[in-house]
Structures are given as structure tokens and as C-alpha cells.
Amino acid sequence: MDLSVIIPIYHGRKYIPSLLKMLDENISNAKEYMIEVILVNDSPDETIDDLIMGYNNIFVVNNKRNLGIQGARIQGIKEAHGKYILMLDQDDELKEYAIQSQLSKIKGYDAILANGYSEDKNNNKVSLYKNKRQKS
């Protein structure tokens, strides 16, 4: 497994359809990599398992009690199989090539620190985020 994408979910059912669409686009554009997505449900009173039906390599970890965002991330890391880990929030929006762009740049390094930008084929700076609010 190349990459584990970990996303804590707290009362975030409304975000999951667009999140799954975004991840599906990113994974399709990164077919040369093995990617798993771990949704950590940090809302014990709410189920999200029904929303991931039909998706491959997308898993739900249901916390028995609310652990908070950091606790949920740690729980996701414990379940991860990827060589690299990408942390997202439930309301993050990435452009459809963001994951492929980052994985193609890592080239054997242990980590990549990204500022939300990549370069296109003409060396132009291109945002990996879909909206300005997420760049800050």
C-alpha cells in the first residue's frame, strides 16, 4: 500500500458524498499507486458505513467514544497500511490531481511537506485546493 488517507469524521454525514467523489477522482488520477481511505467516525451516535457502499479501498473505523480530532487521527494511523499518510479534514476539497501530484514528487523521500501548490507541465504554480479559504 502506497498511501493511507485518514479523515476524522465528526457529525459529518453531509460532507461524505462530496468527499467520496473528490477522493474517487483523485484515486482515478493516481492509478499507478495503491491508495486506501480510512474514515474515522468519531461520532458514536451516528453511522456512516452505509455511505461508503460500492467504494473499494474505503474503510470506516467506528470509535466507541468521541476521541476528538487528534485521537481520531491516531486511531486512523493505527489502522493504516500505507507507506505514506495523508491527513485530511472532513470538509477539505482537493483538486482532482492533488494526490497524484504529491505522490509523484516524493520519489523515495521519507516525507513531503506541501504548501498547497504544485507545478504544472509549464512550471506554473497551481493550487491543489479547490477554494481560497483552504489555502490559509
C-alpha positions as CSV (number, residue, x, y, z in Angstrom):
1,M,0.0,0.0,0.0
2,D,1.5,3.3,-1.0
3,L,-0.8,5.8,0.7
4,S,-3.3,5.9,3.5
5,V,-5.7,8.9,3.5
6,I,-7.0,9.4,7.0
7,I,-10.1,11.5,7.6
8,P,-11.7,12.0,11.0
9,I,-15.5,12.4,10.7
10,Y,-17.5,14.1,13.4
11,H,-21.2,14.6,12.7
12,G,-20.1,15.0,9.1
13,R,-22.5,12.8,7.1
14,K,-23.3,15.8,4.9
15,Y,-19.7,16.1,3.8
16,I,-19.2,12.4,2.9
17,P,-20.8,12.3,-0.6
18,S,-18.7,15.2,-1.9
19,L,-15.6,13.9,0.0
20,L,-16.0,10.4,-1.7
21,K,-16.5,12.0,-5.1
22,M,-13.3,14.0,-4.6
23,L,-11.3,11.0,-3.4
24,D,-12.6,8.8,-6.2
25,E,-11.4,11.4,-8.8
26,N,-8.0,11.7,-7.1
27,I,-7.6,7.9,-6.9
28,S,-8.6,7.5,-10.5
29,N,-5.9,10.0,-11.5
30,A,-3.3,8.1,-9.4
31,K,-4.0,4.6,-10.7
32,E,-0.3,3.7,-10.6
33,Y,-0.5,3.9,-6.8
34,M,-2.2,1.7,-4.2
35,I,-4.3,4.0,-2.0
36,E,-6.6,3.3,0.9
37,V,-9.0,5.8,2.6
38,I,-9.8,5.5,6.3
39,L,-12.8,7.4,7.5
40,V,-12.6,7.5,11.3
41,N,-16.1,8.0,12.6
42,D,-15.7,10.0,15.8
43,S,-19.5,10.3,16.3
44,P,-20.5,7.1,18.2
45,D,-24.2,8.2,17.9
46,E,-24.1,8.4,14.1
47,T,-23.4,5.7,11.5
48,I,-21.6,6.4,8.2
49,D,-21.0,2.8,7.0
50,D,-24.0,3.0,4.6
51,L,-22.5,5.9,2.7
52,I,-19.4,4.0,1.5
53,M,-21.2,1.1,-0.1
54,G,-19.7,0.4,-3.5
55,Y,-16.4,2.0,-2.9
56,N,-13.2,-0.1,-3.0
57,N,-10.4,0.6,-0.5
58,I,-12.5,3.0,1.6
59,F,-12.9,1.8,5.1
60,V,-14.7,3.1,8.2
61,V,-13.3,2.9,11.7
62,N,-16.1,3.5,14.3
63,N,-14.8,4.9,17.6
64,K,-16.7,3.6,20.6
65,R,-16.5,7.1,22.2
66,N,-15.6,10.5,20.9
67,L,-11.8,10.9,20.9
68,G,-11.5,14.3,19.4
69,I,-9.8,15.1,16.1
70,Q,-6.3,14.2,17.3
71,G,-7.5,10.9,18.9
72,A,-9.4,10.1,15.7
73,R,-6.3,10.7,13.6
74,I,-4.2,8.5,15.9
75,Q,-6.8,5.8,15.6
76,G,-6.7,6.1,11.8
77,I,-2.9,5.8,11.9
78,K,-3.2,2.6,13.9
79,E,-5.4,1.1,11.1
80,A,-3.3,2.4,8.2
81,H,-1.3,0.2,5.9
82,G,0.3,2.8,3.6
83,K,3.9,3.7,3.4
84,Y,2.8,7.4,3.5
85,I,-0.1,9.0,5.3
86,L,-2.2,12.0,4.1
87,M,-4.4,13.7,6.8
88,L,-7.5,15.4,5.6
89,D,-10.4,17.1,7.4
90,Q,-14.0,16.2,6.5
91,D,-14.6,19.5,4.8
92,D,-11.3,19.6,2.7
93,E,-11.6,19.9,-1.0
94,L,-8.7,18.9,-3.2
95,K,-8.3,19.3,-7.0
96,E,-8.6,16.0,-8.8
97,Y,-4.9,15.6,-9.4
98,A,-3.6,16.7,-5.9
99,I,-2.8,13.2,-4.5
100,Q,-1.1,12.1,-7.8
101,S,0.9,15.3,-7.8
102,Q,2.2,14.8,-4.3
103,L,2.9,11.1,-4.7
104,S,4.8,11.7,-8.0
105,K,7.1,14.2,-6.2
106,I,8.0,12.1,-3.2
107,K,10.4,9.9,-5.2
108,G,11.9,7.8,-2.3
109,Y,12.0,10.6,0.3
110,D,10.6,9.9,3.7
111,A,8.2,12.8,3.7
112,I,6.9,15.7,1.6
113,L,5.8,19.0,3.1
114,A,3.3,20.7,0.9
115,N,2.1,24.3,0.9
116,G,-0.9,23.6,-1.2
117,Y,0.8,24.2,-4.5
118,S,2.3,22.2,-7.3
119,E,3.7,23.0,-10.7
120,D,2.1,22.2,-14.0
121,K,3.9,21.0,-17.1
122,N,4.9,24.6,-17.9
123,N,6.3,25.2,-14.4
124,N,3.4,27.4,-13.5
125,K,2.3,27.4,-9.8
126,V,-1.1,25.7,-9.4
127,S,-3.2,25.4,-6.3
128,L,-4.0,21.9,-5.0
129,Y,-7.1,23.2,-3.2
130,K,-10.4,24.0,-4.7
131,N,-11.1,27.2,-2.8
132,K,-9.1,30.1,-1.3
133,R,-10.3,29.5,2.2
134,Q,-8.4,26.3,2.4
135,K,-5.0,27.8,1.4
136,S,-4.6,29.7,4.6
